[in-house]
Amino acid sequence: RGWLMKSKGNIKDNCFLIVICILMISFTVNIYQAIENNKYSYELGKQNYNKIEEIRYRNESILSILESCVSAGSVNNSDLLTLHRNYSKITELELSLWSNYLNDNKHMFISKKNRSKNIVVSTTSKNELYSEIEELIYSYIQNDMTEKKDVIELQGKVAENFENLKSMSIDLNNYFNDFYAKNCDLSDEMKEKKMINHDYWIDILQGMQEVNSKYWDYEFIY
């Protein structure tokens, strides 16, 4: 009888140890997953931040060219090619950011701060404006190649298009400057960390939509 009680005691002890081991393993796995999730979230945020920064730099390049062209009253082939590359890249980057935003809202790794940021998506805004501008610039390039011209004079509809492109670029540049001054007036390293940790790429994507909405009704046509 004593042996039986001792045996039952050992079984209870063993069961207790098994439960403890299971809990410890579960706890360790959860900690590991949390660390990996944070790494994933930060890396994704960094990629999106880099895309936002490239859009900002590309827009600054576009603005510099447009100001020069409008001032001169003409645009040459070299500037048209540079404009087309920049607008094409912004189209690609903006589409990628929209894709990330829409996909990340369904993703298990998305941060709580990110989940709380909801963009009211306009069907007009998602990439169509920059695609339209990209096609416009390409039409100018094709026309120059067909007519073997090195320079286009900014007159009539062409001048109107370039004035609106310049205005749009100025508005976006001012938005970036105001947003960074208000939220990230820090060193480059600290700015990057704050932008990533606060998911500011979503705020900026929303801001770009609002800034560019002013030009949705304008027809950027050749």
C-alpha positions, -999 to +999 in steps of 0.1 A: +000+000+000+028+024+009+045+016-024+012+024-043+009+058-026+045+065-033+039+056-070+009+079-072+030+107-057+057+102-083+031+103-111+017+136-097+053+150-095+060+139-131+028+154-144+036+186-126+070+187-141+056+180-176+031+209-172+059+232-161+080+222-190+051+228-215+044+262-200+081+271-201+084+260-238+052+279-246+065+310-229+098+308-247+081+303-281+058+333-274+088+355-265+107+344-296+076+351-318+072+385-302+108+394-310+106+381-345+073+400-350+089+432-338+119+427-361+096+421-391+074+451-383+105+474-379+121+461-411+088+466-430+085+500-416+121+508-427+113+497-462+082+519-464+101+548-448+128+545-475+101+546-502+086+577-487+121+593-486+127+584-523+094+599-533+104+631-514+138+632-532+123+625-566+098+652-561+125+677-552+143+668-584+111+672-604+105+706-588+140+718-597+136+708-633+101+723-636+111+756-621+139+759-645+118+749-675+089+773-667+114+801-661+131+794-695+098+789-713+110+756-728+120+720-719+147+700-736+148+662-742+173+656-714+149+672-689+120+653-703+138+620-699+147+628-663+111+639-655+098+607-670+122+586-649+112+604-617+075+603-623+078+566-633+096+558-601+071+577-580+043+558-597+060+526-588+068+536-552+033+550-545+017+518-559+040+497-536+030+517-506-007+514-513-002+477-517+017+474-484-009+495-466-039+474-479-021+441-474-006+450-440-041+457-426-048+420-430-013+408-418-008+392-384+025+411-379+010+446-382+015+469-353-013+482-331-004+518-340-006+509-377-040+493-373-054+525-357-045+545-388-072+542-414-069+559-448-101+568-466-090+555-500-103+573-530-105+551-561-091+581-581-061+586-559-044+553-560-016+558-586-038+572-614-026+608-612+012+599-615+005+573-642-014+600-662+015+624-658+040+597-667+021+591-699+020+628-707+057+632-704+062+601-725+040+616-752+062+647-753+093+625-756+077+606-785+067+638-803+103+651-800+116+619-815+091+619-843+097+655-852+134+653-844+132+683-820+155+689-791+133+715-773+096+720-767+084+756-763+060+760-733+030+775-750-007+769-748-017+736-733+019+726-728+026+757-707-006+750-687+005+714-681+039+725-669+025+752-646+002+727-630+029+701-627+051+727-610+023+738-587+016+702-577+053+695-570+055+727-549+024+716-529+039+682-522+073+696-513+057+720-488+037+692-473+068+671-467+087+701-452+058+710-429+052+673-418+089+668-410+092+701-392+062+693-371+068+656-364+105+648-371+126+678-365+155+656-355+189+643-367+186+619-396+192+588-374+166+599-348+142+610-376+143+576-392+137+558-359+107+580-351+092+577-386+094+539-384+082+535-348+052+558-353+043+543-388+044+579-402+046+564-437+009+559-435+002+595-424+023+607-453+005+584-478-027+599-466-012+634-468-001+628-504-036+618-514-050+649-498-024+672-515-028+657-549-066+656-548-065+692-558-053+680-593-075+650-598-099+670-620-072+685-642-066+667-674-028+661-680-032+654-716-010+660-746 
